[in-house]
Amino acid sequence: MPETDLEIAQEIAARLLAGICDLALETVKVKSNLLSALGFAILIPGVDRSVDDLVDHADQAMYAAKQAGPVRLRFFDVSVYGPIGPRQLN
């Protein structure tokens, strides 16, 4: 969402998370609600060198959300995680 500031992005993300959690899956025997943990990243000029960096930042935020528990939302914060170094191949 180009030209979207952080506050608006957080509001949209919170609505998205609430919408996912409001969904119900129903089978013949069971009805259950979805739980989700979402991670988001915002393109940081000078830090993000590629789309891969941006995806890596979103992944880090998602894993932080998962570790915090169900129905969590986290944004990547370069001051917490630091910039991503060169990708290493296994």
N, C-alpha and C positions, 0 to 999 in steps of 0.2 A: 504494500500500500504506500506508494511513493508520496512524499510530502505529508505524511501523517506523523504528528508529534507523539511522544511517549505516552502522555496521559490519555489521548484518544485511543491509541493502540491497546493500552491496558484495559480500557472500558470495553472495547470490541472483544478482546480476548476473554474477559470475564463473562461477557454474554455468550460467547461461543462455548465456554466450559459449562455454564449453566444449562445451555440448550442440549448439550450432549448428555448431561446428567439427568435431564428431564425425560429423555427417551426411555421407553420401556420395551424390553424384548419379552415376547410372550410365546410360549410353546404350549402344547396340549397340557402339560403337567405343571409348568413353572412359569411364573412371571417375575422378571427381575429388571432392575434398573442398571444402566451403564454407569461406571465410574471411570474417570479419566484424570490423567496428569498431563499437562501441556507445557511445553517449553517454547519460548519465542526468542528470536534475535532480531536486532535492528542493525542494518548496515552501518558500520562505523568507518567513515572515511579515514584512511591512514592506518587502520588496524586490519580491516578485512581486505585481503589482497585478491580474493577470488570468491566465486560462488561457493566453492568447497569450504572456505573459511566461515562463511555465513551459515552454512548447513552444520558445520562442526559446532559453532556457537549455539545454534538452536538445539542440537543434540545434548550439549552440556547442560543447558537450561532444562531440557526435558528430564534428564537423569536426576537433576537436583529436585525437580518437582516430584518425581517418583519416590525419591528417598524421603521426602517430606510427608508422604502419605497420599491416600486417595483424594481426589477432587482438589488438586493443587495446581497452581499456575506460577510459573517462574519465567522471568526475562533474563537473558544473558546480560551480565554486567562486567565489562572489561576490568573494572577496578577490583572485582572479586576474583575473577578467573584468570586475568592477564591475557595478553594477546596470544594467539595460537602460533606456535613455531612451525617450522617446515614439517610437512607430512612425512611420516616414516613408513616405509613398506616393511611388512613382516616377512 
